[in-house]
Amino acid sequence: MALSVRMQRPTLNDVFLKLTGKGIRHGGHGDSNEIKDAIRAYRRRFDRG
C-alpha cells in the first residue's frame, strides 16, 4: 500500500483566512459606499475646521 502526500504553497486567501478567521471579500460597490459613509460620519463628528 503506497501513500502519497502533496504539498503546495498557501494562497493569499489561505493565509488571510488562517490569520483572521474570515475569507477575503471580493470587492463590490457596496463595500466602498459603506467605507465612504463611515468616513463622512467621522468627519461630521470630529472635524474642527
N, C-alpha and C positions, 0 to 999 in steps of 0.2 A: 504494500500500500504506500503510495507516494503522496506527500503533501506538497502543496505549492503556496508560496507566500509572495505577494506582490506589494511593493512599497511605491508610493508616489508622493510627490511634494504636495503639501496642502495648498488649496486655493485661497485667495484673499477672503472669500466668503467663509471658508472653513475656519480661518484664524479669527475673523471678526465674531463668528458665532461662538467659538470657544471662549473668547475674552469677554464678550458682552452678554451672551446667552440669548441674543436676538439676531435674526438674519438681517442682511443689508436690504433696506427698502430701495427698490429701483424707482428713481425719482419720477414723480408725476407733477403736474402743475399745482395740485392741491397742497403738496408739501411746502412749496416755495411761498404760497399765499399765507399759510399758517405762520411761517417764519417772518414774513413781512408784516403781518398783523401784530405779532408779538413785539417786533422792533418799534412799530408805530406806538403801541400802547406804552412801551418802556419810555420812549421819548416824550410822550404826553405827560407821563407821570414824573419823570426825573429831569427833563430839560430845563435848565435855569436861564436859557437865553432869551 
